[in-house]
Amino acid sequence: MTGISLVFFAMGAIVLWGGLVTTLGITIYNEKKESV
């Protein structure tokens, strides 16, 4: 059970950080596109 819960925790963390990085990337990309 520990291994399965660890995998789920890792997947949740990756999804969480992935969403955060994607949001940041889109925000920076839009700001750069507007400033040009």
Distance bins in CASP14 RR format, pairs under 12 A and 6 or more apart:
PFRMAT RR
TARGET T0000
AUTHOR 0000-0000-0000
RMODE 2
METHOD distances of the structure
MODEL  1
1 7 0 0 0 0 0 1 0 0 0 0 0
1 8 0 0 0 0 0 1 0 0 0 0 0
2 8 0 0 0 0 0 1 0 0 0 0 0
2 9 0 0 0 0 0 1 0 0 0 0 0
3 9 0 0 0 0 1 0 0 0 0 0 0
3 10 0 0 0 0 1 0 0 0 0 0 0
3 11 0 0 0 0 0 1 0 0 0 0 0
4 10 0 0 0 0 0 1 0 0 0 0 0
4 11 0 0 0 0 0 1 0 0 0 0 0
5 11 0 0 0 0 0 1 0 0 0 0 0
5 12 0 0 0 0 0 1 0 0 0 0 0
6 12 0 0 0 0 0 1 0 0 0 0 0
6 13 0 0 0 0 0 1 0 0 0 0 0
7 13 0 0 0 0 0 1 0 0 0 0 0
7 14 0 0 0 0 0 1 0 0 0 0 0
8 14 0 0 0 0 0 1 0 0 0 0 0
8 15 0 0 0 0 0 1 0 0 0 0 0
9 15 0 0 0 0 0 1 0 0 0 0 0
9 16 0 0 0 0 0 1 0 0 0 0 0
10 16 0 0 0 0 0 1 0 0 0 0 0
10 17 0 0 0 0 0 1 0 0 0 0 0
11 17 0 0 0 0 0 1 0 0 0 0 0
11 18 0 0 0 0 0 1 0 0 0 0 0
12 18 0 0 0 0 1 0 0 0 0 0 0
12 19 0 0 0 0 0 1 0 0 0 0 0
12 20 0 0 0 0 0 1 0 0 0 0 0
13 19 0 0 0 0 0 1 0 0 0 0 0
13 20 0 0 0 0 0 1 0 0 0 0 0
14 20 0 0 0 0 0 1 0 0 0 0 0
14 21 0 0 0 0 0 1 0 0 0 0 0
14 22 0 0 0 0 0 1 0 0 0 0 0
15 21 0 0 0 0 0 1 0 0 0 0 0
15 22 0 0 0 0 0 1 0 0 0 0 0
16 22 0 0 0 0 0 1 0 0 0 0 0
16 23 0 0 0 0 0 1 0 0 0 0 0
17 23 0 0 0 0 0 1 0 0 0 0 0
17 24 0 0 0 0 0 1 0 0 0 0 0
18 24 0 0 0 0 1 0 0 0 0 0 0
18 25 0 0 0 0 0 1 0 0 0 0 0
18 26 0 0 0 0 0 1 0 0 0 0 0
19 25 0 0 0 0 1 0 0 0 0 0 0
19 26 0 0 0 0 1 0 0 0 0 0 0
19 27 0 0 0 0 0 1 0 0 0 0 0
20 26 0 0 0 0 0 1 0 0 0 0 0
20 27 0 0 0 0 0 1 0 0 0 0 0
21 27 0 0 0 0 0 1 0 0 0 0 0
21 28 0 0 0 0 0 1 0 0 0 0 0
22 28 0 0 0 0 0 1 0 0 0 0 0
22 29 0 0 0 0 0 1 0 0 0 0 0
23 29 0 0 0 0 0 1 0 0 0 0 0
23 30 0 0 0 0 0 1 0 0 0 0 0
24 30 0 0 0 0 0 1 0 0 0 0 0
24 31 0 0 0 0 0 1 0 0 0 0 0
25 31 0 0 0 0 1 0 0 0 0 0 0
25 32 0 0 0 0 1 0 0 0 0 0 0
25 33 0 0 0 0 0 1 0 0 0 0 0
26 32 0 0 0 0 0 1 0 0 0 0 0
26 33 0 0 0 0 0 1 0 0 0 0 0
27 33 0 0 0 0 0 1 0 0 0 0 0
27 34 0 0 0 0 0 1 0 0 0 0 0
28 34 0 0 0 0 0 1 0 0 0 0 0
28 35 0 0 0 0 0 1 0 0 0 0 0
29 35 0 0 0 0 0 1 0 0 0 0 0
29 36 0 0 0 0 0 1 0 0 0 0 0
30 36 0 0 0 0 0 1 0 0 0 0 0
END
